[in-house]
């Protein structure tokens, strides 16, 4: 009965859902595949996420790599067909899944941000005004307070510490939401990069002040040292590693030290280098892997995402970002393996989502006539106009209160004030409205009846009180964007859902595994490989350790 209440589709208040999830975890027994003891337990588990890394990048750039990505590709157990099954596919939901083994319907992270009817404003997925950002060596850090309080349930770090109370759990990234959501409920610490100060910071949820070793790192102000630094092609413009481009490759970091420089570092391979240096400092200062039980370090490299957004997967910029990340990640692999011994480290690699090609590049390179760029305003104008005709309302009638990626939130107050039933409007939108770039609209109240495969994506994503009244599923190869260039992600199609999934180290032999798996399987597989009891209450993930260690 408790399970039915916690995960029913009725509008259970979210604070009670979070409380019940915690209580249920405390009383739950083991479920899913039993843990598979390794030949010897790892001293350290290192999970590496690469923001916006598509699965095909592993093969595409392999001939030109010899560092960390090469390590995973050549020495790891590679799952060739790992996909997400939720919508929208973006950073917040993806990172909430990676180390929890649970889809957004159970993590509560339905998008990077969602519309809150009570305030009429958007809510950032890790926003928490009660937990302000901490000041750091180079000034106060601008931005909202953050914590994992919007995240429901628990993660691998929580389960590791439940099994081994002395285990340390650290989560780091350039993005706050990546670090917070990978860390789970109560990690030892989560740190991220501040684009206002150029420092690594955290929030009061984790500390009252930054630890001395973090401030010592910040005093070096390594991001400031990139002022005026040129980003040049690692292998030279003539290398076949790079796609042909009519545009000159010319990228130089701003010369003045300040937020503009720090944002530029974040959006270049230099951001990856900065995070890797921070990871080495964390490992050495905290002596990770030196205890009697495993520690966990989660590292999410973020720079691939802004590079991919700006230039697309067919650009020299993206290719060079991947090649440089290979070298940067190689330094981390070498540092950790030399420090602890390669057999004592359990590694895993994945991504939070993929990315769609630029429609213009898709048309030019692959002659795909279906590729299109459509402004969201065009889609919304069609929705508003058709709803006004269906319900005999003025053309300027206010139908939509807010949007969040694939979700539309009806203006329920306005509808009720005019005698319109919101449920009836949602169903009319889903069954009678057609809009440019949209394959289909789906009313949230009717998701149980949506057939697979789309129905699976929708049901894995919906949270009452957070999700919209209607989901808009874009046509394949359609980019809904107000920008005249660049690209994005968020759809249910393979270019956004198909990501790397690799396990390496700690006695794992190289393998290529063709069996289709879900990214939700990552966390229970890591737990099983490390000999950690995995507790969950949703039948949406399973250990795949048996495919790795026979």
DAKA-V743494 format. One record per residue. N is the residue number from 0. RES is the residue in one letter. PHI is phi in degrees with one decimal (none if undefined). OMEGA is omega in degrees with one decimal (none if undefined). Layout:
BEGIN
N,RES,PHI,OMEGA ; N,RES,PHI,OMEGA
END
This chain:
BEGIN
0,X,none,179.3 ; 1,X,-62.8,177.3 ; 2,X,-61.6,-178.9 ; 3,X,-62.9,179.7 ; 4,X,-70.1,-175.8 ; 5,X,-65.2,-173.6 ; 6,X,-114.4,175.5 ; 7,X,-70.3,178.1 ; 8,X,-91.7,173.1 ; 9,X,-74.8,-175.8 ; 10,X,-75.9,175.0 ; 11,X,-70.9,179.7 ; 12,X,-56.1,-173.9 ; 13,X,-62.4,177.4 ; 14,X,-58.1,178.4 ; 15,X,-69.6,177.3 ; 16,X,-61.1,-179.8 ; 17,X,-65.0,179.2 ; 18,X,-62.7,-179.3 ; 19,X,-65.5,178.0 ; 20,X,-60.7,179.6 ; 21,X,-65.2,-179.9 ; 22,X,-64.2,-178.4 ; 23,X,-63.9,178.5 ; 24,X,-62.1,-177.3 ; 25,X,-65.1,-176.4 ; 26,X,-103.1,-173.7 ; 27,X,-75.6,173.5 ; 28,X,-97.3,178.5 ; 29,X,-72.3,174.6 ; 30,X,-140.9,-177.2 ; 31,X,74.2,-176.8 ; 32,X,-69.3,177.1 ; 33,X,-66.7,179.5 ; 34,X,-64.9,-177.8 ; 35,X,-107.4,-174.1 ; 36,X,-59.5,175.9 ; 37,X,-73.2,176.4 ; 38,X,-58.2,166.6 ; 39,X,-153.5,-175.5 ; 40,X,-62.9,176.3 ; 41,X,-71.0,172.4 ; 42,X,-80.9,-177.6 ; 43,X,-143.7,171.7 ; 44,X,-104.6,178.0 ; 45,X,-118.1,174.8 ; 46,X,-104.4,-179.8 ; 47,X,-114.7,171.3 ; 48,X,-107.5,173.7 ; 49,X,-118.5,-175.5 ; 50,X,-61.7,176.3 ; 51,X,69.4,177.7 ; 52,X,-88.6,176.8 ; 53,X,-78.8,-178.5 ; 54,X,-61.6,-175.9 ; 55,X,-68.9,179.0 ; 56,X,-64.0,-179.7 ; 57,X,-57.7,-180.0 ; 58,X,-80.1,-172.6 ; 59,X,-60.8,-175.4 ; 60,X,-102.3,-176.0 ; 61,X,-55.0,-178.3 ; 62,X,-62.8,-174.2 ; 63,X,-112.6,-175.0 ; 64,X,-117.6,177.4 ; 65,X,-145.1,-176.4 ; 66,X,-106.9,-173.2 ; 67,X,-72.1,177.4 ; 68,X,-66.7,173.7 ; 69,X,-62.0,177.9 ; 70,X,-55.9,-179.8 ; 71,X,-65.7,-175.8 ; 72,X,-67.5,-174.1 ; 73,X,-90.2,-173.3 ; 74,X,-113.7,-176.1 ; 75,X,-103.1,169.7 ; 76,X,-88.3,-171.2 ; 77,X,-100.5,172.5 ; 78,X,-89.0,-173.3 ; 79,X,-76.5,-173.8 ; 80,X,-133.1,178.2 ; 81,X,-104.6,-176.1 ; 82,X,-136.0,167.9 ; 83,X,-85.7,179.1 ; 84,X,-137.6,176.8 ; 85,X,-147.1,178.8 ; 86,X,-146.3,1.0 ; 87,X,-82.8,176.4 ; 88,X,-86.8,-179.5 ; 89,X,-150.6,-166.5 ; 90,X,-60.6,-176.7 ; 91,X,-60.8,178.3 ; 92,X,-57.9,-178.4 ; 93,X,-61.2,-179.7 ; 94,X,-70.0,176.3 ; 95,X,-72.0,-179.4 ; 96,X,-84.3,-164.6 ; 97,X,-50.7,-177.2 ; 98,X,-110.4,175.0 ; 99,X,-111.6,-177.0 ; 100,X,70.3,-173.6 ; 101,X,-136.6,-178.9 ; 102,X,-77.8,-178.4 ; 103,X,-56.6,177.4 ; 104,X,-58.7,-179.3 ; 105,X,-116.2,173.4 ; 106,X,-85.2,-177.6 ; 107,X,82.4,-177.2 ; 108,X,-92.1,-171.3 ; 109,X,-83.6,-179.6 ; 110,X,-170.1,173.1 ; 111,X,-62.6,173.9 ; 112,X,-154.2,-179.9 ; 113,X,-141.3,-176.1 ; 114,X,-84.2,178.9 ; 115,X,-109.5,-174.7 ; 116,X,-65.2,-177.4 ; 117,X,-64.8,-178.7 ; 118,X,-107.2,-175.4 ; 119,X,69.6,-177.4 ; 120,X,-130.4,176.2 ; 121,X,-82.9,178.6 ; 122,X,-117.1,176.2 ; 123,X,-68.6,-168.3 ; 124,X,-62.3,178.3 ; 125,X,-116.0,-179.3 ; 126,X,-64.4,176.2 ; 127,X,-156.2,-176.1 ; 128,X,-62.7,178.5 ; 129,X,-76.7,-176.0 ; 130,X,-124.2,-175.9 ; 131,X,-65.1,176.6 ; 132,X,-68.0,180.0 ; 133,X,-87.6,174.5 ; 134,X,-69.0,-178.8 ; 135,X,-136.4,-169.8 ; 136,X,-57.3,-173.8 ; 137,X,-107.4,172.1 ; 138,X,118.4,176.3 ; 139,X,-65.4,-178.5 ; 140,X,-106.3,-178.1 ; 141,X,-76.8,176.3 ; 142,X,129.8,-178.8 ; 143,X,-72.8,172.1 ; 144,X,-65.0,-178.2 ; 145,X,-139.1,174.9 ; 146,X,-166.6,176.8 ; 147,X,-87.4,-174.3 ; 148,X,-64.5,176.5 ; 149,X,-78.1,179.7 ; 150,X,-83.5,-178.4 ; 151,X,-97.4,176.5 ; 152,X,93.6,-170.3 ; 153,X,-152.4,-179.2 ; 154,X,-127.3,-178.9 ; 155,X,-59.2,179.5 ; 156,X,-60.8,178.1 ; 157,X,-63.4,-178.3 ; 158,X,-73.6,174.9 ; 159,X,-62.1,-178.7 ; 160,X,-71.6,173.5 ; 161,X,-66.1,179.1 ; 162,X,-73.5,-177.0 ; 163,X,-134.6,-175.5 ; 164,X,-56.5,-179.8 ; 165,X,-85.9,-179.7 ; 166,X,-67.7,175.3 ; 167,X,-103.9,-178.1 ; 168,X,-129.7,178.7 ; 169,X,-124.1,179.1 ; 170,X,-135.1,-175.4 ; 171,X,-136.4,179.2 ; 172,X,-167.6,166.9 ; 173,X,-76.9,-179.9 ; 174,X,-96.4,179.5 ; 175,X,-65.0,-176.1 ; 176,X,-65.4,177.6 ; 177,X,-66.9,-179.4 ; 178,X,-64.3,-176.5 ; 179,X,-65.1,-172.6 ; 180,X,-76.1,174.8 ; 181,X,-70.8,-174.5 ; 182,X,-72.8,-178.1 ; 183,X,81.5,-171.8 ; 184,X,-75.5,-173.6 ; 185,X,-140.0,176.0 ; 186,X,-69.7,172.6 ; 187,X,-60.2,178.3 ; 188,X,-167.4,169.7 ; 189,X,-134.0,-179.1 ; 190,X,-132.2,178.1 ; 191,X,-150.6,-173.7 ; 192,X,-91.5,175.9 ; 193,X,-97.9,178.3 ; 194,X,-77.8,176.3 ; 195,X,-89.3,-177.7 ; 196,X,-110.8,-174.0 ; 197,X,78.8,179.4 ; 198,X,-106.8,165.4 ; 199,X,-89.5,-175.5 ; 200,X,-139.4,177.7 ; 201,X,-153.7,178.6 ; 202,X,-125.7,-177.4 ; 203,X,-67.1,174.7 ; 204,X,-59.8,-175.0 ; 205,X,-99.5,-175.2 ; 206,X,-147.0,167.9 ; 207,X,-86.8,176.0 ; 208,X,-154.1,179.7 ; 209,X,-63.3,177.6 ; 210,X,-60.7,-178.2 ; 211,X,-57.4,-177.5 ; 212,X,-67.2,177.2 ; 213,X,-69.4,179.6 ; 214,X,-65.7,176.1 ; 215,X,-63.6,176.2 ; 216,X,-63.4,-178.0 ; 217,X,-63.8,-178.7 ; 218,X,-64.7,174.4 ; 219,X,-71.7,177.3 ; 220,X,45.5,-175.0 ; 221,X,-63.1,179.4 ; 222,X,-62.9,179.2 ; 223,X,-66.8,-179.1 ; 224,X,-71.9,177.1 ; 225,X,-87.4,179.2 ; 226,X,-57.3,178.7 ; 227,X,77.2,-177.5 ; 228,X,-74.0,179.4 ; 229,X,-88.8,171.3 ; 230,X,-95.2,-178.9 ; 231,X,-115.6,179.6 ; 232,X,-63.7,-173.6 ; 233,X,-61.1,-174.8 ; 234,X,-102.8,-178.0 ; 235,X,89.0,-171.8 ; 236,X,-63.6,-177.1 ; 237,X,-85.1,-177.9 ; 238,X,-67.1,176.6 ; 239,X,-68.8,176.3 ; 240,X,-65.5,-172.8 ; 241,X,-105.5,173.7 ; 242,X,-64.0,176.1 ; 243,X,-66.7,179.7 ; 244,X,-145.5,176.2 ; 245,X,-81.6,-176.9 ; 246,X,-95.0,176.9 ; 247,X,-66.2,177.7 ; 248,X,-88.8,-175.7 ; 249,X,-141.3,-178.9 ; 250,X,-136.5,179.8 ; 251,X,-129.9,178.3 ; 252,X,-67.7,177.0 ; 253,X,-53.7,-177.2 ; 254,X,-82.3,-178.0 ; 255,X,-90.9,178.9 ; 256,X,-76.7,-179.5 ; 257,X,165.8,-176.0 ; 258,X,-55.8,179.7 ; 259,X,-64.1,176.8 ; 260,X,-63.6,-175.2 ; 261,X,-65.4,175.9 ; 262,X,-68.1,178.7 ; 263,X,-69.7,175.9 ; 264,X,-62.4,177.8 ; 265,X,-55.2,-175.0 ; 266,X,-95.6,179.0 ; 267,X,-143.5,176.5 ; 268,X,-60.2,179.5 ; 269,X,-66.9,175.5 ; 270,X,-65.5,176.1 ; 271,X,-60.9,180.0 ; 272,X,-61.3,-180.0 ; 273,X,-63.0,-179.7 ; 274,X,-65.2,179.2 ; 275,X,-63.2,177.8 ; 276,X,-64.6,177.3 ; 277,X,-64.9,179.0 ; 278,X,-62.6,177.8 ; 279,X,-60.5,179.5 ; 280,X,-62.9,178.7 ; 281,X,-61.1,-176.6 ; 282,X,-61.4,-177.2 ; 283,X,-73.9,-177.7 ; 284,X,-68.3,-179.7 ; 285,X,-95.5,178.1 ; 286,X,52.2,179.6 ; 287,X,-61.8,-179.7 ; 288,X,82.3,-177.2 ; 289,X,-97.1,-176.7 ; 290,X,-89.8,-179.3 ; 291,X,-85.5,179.4 ; 292,X,-126.7,-177.2 ; 293,X,-66.6,167.4 ; 294,X,-103.1,179.8 ; 295,X,-128.9,172.7 ; 296,X,-123.8,175.3 ; 297,X,-108.2,-177.4 ; 298,X,-127.3,177.4 ; 299,X,-113.7,178.3 ; 300,X,-82.6,-169.1 ; 301,X,-96.5,-167.7 ; 302,X,-63.6,177.9 ; 303,X,-58.0,-176.5 ; 304,X,-69.0,178.2 ; 305,X,-64.7,176.5 ; 306,X,-65.6,178.9 ; 307,X,-64.1,177.5 ; 308,X,-61.0,-173.3 ; 309,X,-74.5,-170.0 ; 310,X,-123.2,177.2 ; 311,X,87.8,-175.4 ; 312,X,-72.1,-179.2 ; 313,X,-102.1,-173.8 ; 314,X,-105.0,171.5 ; 315,X,-59.4,-179.6 ; 316,X,-62.6,180.0 ; 317,X,-65.8,178.5 ; 318,X,-58.9,-178.6 ; 319,X,-68.9,175.3 ; 320,X,-57.5,-179.9 ; 321,X,-65.9,-179.8 ; 322,X,-65.5,178.6 ; 323,X,-69.9,176.3 ; 324,X,-62.3,176.4 ; 325,X,-55.2,179.8 ; 326,X,-67.4,-179.0 ; 327,X,-64.9,179.0 ; 328,X,-65.6,176.0 ; 329,X,-60.2,178.0 ; 330,X,-63.9,179.2 ; 331,X,-67.5,179.3 ; 332,X,-59.8,-179.5 ; 333,X,-63.5,-179.2 ; 334,X,-61.1,-176.7 ; 335,X,-70.0,-177.0 ; 336,X,-65.7,176.6 ; 337,X,-69.4,-177.3 ; 338,X,-73.1,-172.1 ; 339,X,-111.7,-172.6 ; 340,X,94.3,-171.9 ; 341,X,-59.1,-178.3 ; 342,X,-74.8,-178.4 ; 343,X,-96.2,-177.3 ; 344,X,-120.8,174.7 ; 345,X,-102.4,-176.6 ; 346,X,-109.2,169.9 ; 347,X,-145.1,-179.2 ; 348,X,-132.9,171.4 ; 349,X,-159.9,-179.4 ; 350,X,-145.2,-177.6 ; 351,X,-86.9,178.8 ; 352,X,179.1,174.6 ; 353,X,-101.0,-180.0 ; 354,X,-160.1,178.0 ; 355,X,-87.7,173.6 ; 356,X,-61.1,169.5 ; 357,X,-57.1,-179.7 ; 358,X,-55.1,-178.6 ; 359,X,-66.1,177.8 ; 360,X,-70.4,178.6 ; 361,X,-61.2,177.9 ; 362,X,-68.2,-174.4 ; 363,X,-73.6,-173.3 ; 364,X,-85.3,-174.3 ; 365,X,-121.3,174.5 ; 366,X,54.7,-178.4 ; 367,X,-89.8,-177.0 ; 368,X,-72.2,179.4 ; 369,X,-80.7,-177.6 ; 370,X,-68.6,-176.8 ; 371,X,-152.3,174.4 ; 372,X,-113.6,-177.7 ; 373,X,-129.6,179.1 ; 374,X,-72.0,176.2 ; 375,X,-55.2,179.2 ; 376,X,-62.6,177.4 ; 377,X,-66.1,177.7 ; 378,X,-63.2,-178.4 ; 379,X,-66.7,177.4 ; 380,X,-62.8,177.2 ; 381,X,-65.1,178.2 ; 382,X,-61.7,-177.6 ; 383,X,-62.4,-177.9 ; 384,X,-64.5,-178.1 ; 385,X,-71.2,176.4 ; 386,X,-64.0,178.6 ; 387,X,-63.2,178.3 ; 388,X,-71.0,-178.8 ; 389,X,-62.6,-173.9 ; 390,X,-105.7,173.5 ; 391,X,57.1,179.0 ; 392,X,-117.4,178.7 ; 393,X,-58.8,-177.5 ; 394,X,-61.6,-178.0 ; 395,X,-96.0,179.2 ; 396,X,-60.6,-175.6 ; 397,X,-90.9,-176.6 ; 398,X,-94.7,-171.0 ; 399,X,-110.7,179.1 ; 400,X,-83.5,-178.2 ; 401,X,-165.9,176.8 ; 402,X,-133.4,174.8 ; 403,X,-142.9,179.9 ; 404,X,55.1,-175.4 ; 405,X,-86.9,-173.0 ; 406,X,-115.4,174.9 ; 407,X,-115.0,179.0 ; 408,X,-108.4,180.0 ; 409,X,-68.1,173.9 ; 410,X,-80.6,-172.9 ; 411,X,-61.3,-179.0 ; 412,X,-62.6,179.8 ; 413,X,-67.4,178.8 ; 414,X,-61.7,-178.2 ; 415,X,-65.7,179.4 ; 416,X,-64.1,179.3 ; 417,X,-107.2,174.7 ; 418,X,74.0,-179.5 ; 419,X,-103.9,179.7 ; 420,X,-82.8,-177.8 ; 421,X,-58.2,179.8 ; 422,X,-64.9,179.1 ; 423,X,-67.5,178.6 ; 424,X,-65.9,-180.0 ; 425,X,-60.7,-179.2 ; 426,X,-70.0,176.7 ; 427,X,-65.2,177.9 ; 428,X,-60.8,-175.9 ; 429,X,-71.4,-171.9 ; 430,X,-107.5,-172.4 ; 431,X,-123.5,-175.7 ; 432,X,-97.2,172.6 ; 433,X,-122.4,-176.3 ; 434,X,-138.8,179.6 ; 435,X,-56.9,175.8 ; 436,X,83.4,-175.7 ; 437,X,-106.7,176.5 ; 438,X,-74.3,-177.6 ; 439,X,-168.2,168.9 ; 440,X,-100.5,180.0 ; 441,X,-133.3,176.7 ; 442,X,-73.2,-177.5 ; 443,X,-60.7,-178.6 ; 444,X,-67.5,-175.1 ; 445,X,-113.7,-173.9 ; 446,X,-64.3,179.7 ; 447,X,-61.0,-175.6 ; 448,X,-96.7,-179.9 ; 449,X,-75.9,-176.8 ; 450,X,-70.1,174.8 ; 451,X,-72.5,3.5 ; 452,X,-84.7,-175.5 ; 453,X,-61.2,-178.7 ; 454,X,-58.5,178.7 ; 455,X,-64.3,178.4 ; 456,X,-57.6,-175.7 ; 457,X,-68.9,-178.4 ; 458,X,-68.5,176.0 ; 459,X,-72.5,-170.3 ; 460,X,-113.8,-168.0 ; 461,X,-82.2,174.0 ; 462,X,-129.2,178.1 ; 463,X,-56.8,179.5 ; 464,X,90.1,177.9 ; 465,X,-115.4,-178.4 ; 466,X,-77.0,-178.8 ; 467,X,-77.0,177.4 ; 468,X,-77.0,-176.6 ; 469,X,-141.1,172.1 ; 470,X,-97.7,175.5 ; 471,X,-110.8,179.3 ; 472,X,-96.7,-176.7 ; 473,X,-68.8,171.8 ; 474,X,-68.7,175.9 ; 475,X,-62.3,-179.7 ; 476,X,74.8,175.1 ; 477,X,-97.0,175.6 ; 478,X,-101.6,174.5 ; 479,X,-88.1,-175.2 ; 480,X,-152.2,176.1 ; 481,X,-84.5,-177.0 ; 482,X,-87.5,-179.6 ; 483,X,-75.2,178.8 ; 484,X,-146.1,-176.7 ; 485,X,79.4,-177.2 ; 486,X,-147.3,-178.1 ; 487,X,-156.9,-176.2 ; 488,X,-154.6,178.6 ; 489,X,134.2,-172.6 ; 490,X,-90.7,-180.0 ; 491,X,-99.1,-173.5 ; 492,X,-96.8,-171.4 ; 493,X,-54.6,180.0 ; 494,X,-62.1,176.7 ; 495,X,-102.0,-172.4 ; 496,X,-101.4,-173.0 ; 497,X,-87.8,-173.9 ; 498,X,-131.0,176.6 ; 499,X,-67.2,170.2 ; 500,X,-148.3,-172.8 ; 501,X,-138.4,174.3 ; 502,X,-123.1,-175.2 ; 503,X,-150.8,178.1 ; 504,X,77.4,173.6 ; 505,X,52.6,176.2 ; 506,X,85.0,179.0 ; 507,X,-76.2,179.0 ; 508,X,-91.4,176.5 ; 509,X,-59.3,179.7 ; 510,X,-161.1,170.8 ; 511,X,-118.0,-173.0 ; 512,X,-116.6,-174.7 ; 513,X,-88.2,-176.2 ; 514,X,-58.8,177.7 ; 515,X,-63.3,177.8 ; 516,X,-136.6,175.0 ; 517,X,-98.3,176.6 ; 518,X,-64.7,175.0 ; 519,X,-61.3,179.2 ; 520,X,-76.6,-175.7 ; 521,X,-59.7,-173.3 ; 522,X,-63.9,178.4 ; 523,X,-64.9,176.3 ; 524,X,-68.5,176.1 ; 525,X,-58.6,179.9 ; 526,X,-60.8,-179.2 ; 527,X,-64.8,179.6 ; 528,X,-63.1,-179.3 ; 529,X,-91.6,-179.7 ; 530,X,75.5,-179.1 ; 531,X,-102.1,176.9 ; 532,X,-62.8,-178.9 ; 533,X,-105.4,-179.4 ; 534,X,-115.8,177.1 ; 535,X,-151.1,-176.1 ; 536,X,-132.3,174.9 ; 537,X,-125.1,179.9 ; 538,X,-84.5,-177.3 ; 539,X,-121.4,177.9 ; 540,X,-147.6,178.3 ; 541,X,-152.6,176.7 ; 542,X,-69.2,173.6 ; 543,X,-110.4,-177.8 ; 544,X,-61.5,179.3 ; 545,X,-64.2,176.6 ; 546,X,-82.9,-176.8 ; 547,X,-102.8,177.6 ; 548,X,-113.3,-174.6 ; 549,X,-86.4,none
END
